[in-house]
Amino acid sequence: MEKEYMYHTKHTCARRIKVKLDGDVVKQVEFLDGGCSGNLQAVPRLVEGLTVEEVEKKLGGIKCGMRPTSCADQLAVAVREAYEQG
């Protein structure tokens, strides 16, 4: 069953991430309200079809410059939260 979740990011240029999951599989990702256009188009394409656990393993812990996180890392958090809300 597909569900949509809106995640409000912390310490990143993109302020929100919209995630659609089907069970534990990522169906769609959209970064909203800021961020680097190229990365924010590429990352969703790369994670669509992956499970929540796969996204966490690939993207979790990535930092952006001196920030404690990144848009990719926040996506890993977002998909986990979305899955657990289900």
BAKE-376069 format. One record per residue (C-alpha): x, y, z; residue in one letter. Coordinates in steps of 0.5 Angstrom, whole numbers, padded with zeros to 4 digits, always signed. Example, Ala and Ser with C-alpha at 12.3 -4.5 7.8 and 13.67 -1.06 7.14 Angstrom:
BEGIN
+0025-0009+0016A;+0027-0002+0014S;
END
This chain:
BEGIN
+0000+0000+0000M;+0003+0007-0002E;+0003+0012+0003K;+0006+0019+0002E;+0010+0023+0008Y;+0013+0030+0009M;+0019+0031+0012Y;+0022+0037+0015H;+0030+0037+0014T;+0035+0040+0019K;+0041+0044+0017H;+0040+0043+0010T;+0039+0048+0004C;+0033+0044+0002A;+0027+0045+0007R;+0023+0039+0006R;+0023+0032+0003I;+0017+0029+0000K;+0017+0021+0000V;+0012+0016-0003K;+0013+0009+0000L;+0010+0002-0002D;+0011-0002+0004G;+0019-0001+0005D;+0020+0001-0002V;+0022+0008-0004V;+0017+0010-0010K;+0018+0017-0010Q;+0022+0023-0007V;+0022+0030-0008E;+0026+0035-0005F;+0023+0042-0004L;+0024+0049-0002D;+0032+0050-0004G;+0038+0046-0005G;+0043+0044-0011C;+0038+0043-0017S;+0043+0038-0020G;+0044+0033-0014N;+0036+0034-0012L;+0034+0031-0019Q;+0040+0026-0018A;+0039+0023-0011V;+0031+0021-0012P;+0033+0018-0019R;+0038+0014-0015L;+0034+0011-0009V;+0027+0010-0013E;+0026+0002-0012G;+0031+0001-0006L;+0029-0001+0001T;+0029+0004+0007V;+0035+0000+0009E;+0038+0000+0003E;+0038+0008+0003V;+0040+0008+0010E;+0046+0004+0008K;+0048+0008+0002K;+0046+0015+0004L;+0046+0015+0012G;+0052+0019+0015G;+0054+0023+0009I;+0056+0031+0011K;+0056+0037+0007C;+0062+0041+0008G;+0062+0043+0016M;+0055+0041+0017R;+0053+0035+0021P;+0048+0032+0016T;+0047+0033+0008S;+0041+0033+0004C;+0042+0025+0002A;+0043+0024+0010D;+0037+0027+0011Q;+0033+0023+0006L;+0036+0017+0010A;+0032+0020+0016V;+0026+0021+0012A;+0025+0015+0009V;+0026+0011+0016R;+0021+0016+0019E;+0016+0015+0014A;+0017+0007+0014Y;+0016+0007+0022E;+0010+0012+0021Q;+0006+0007+0017G;
END
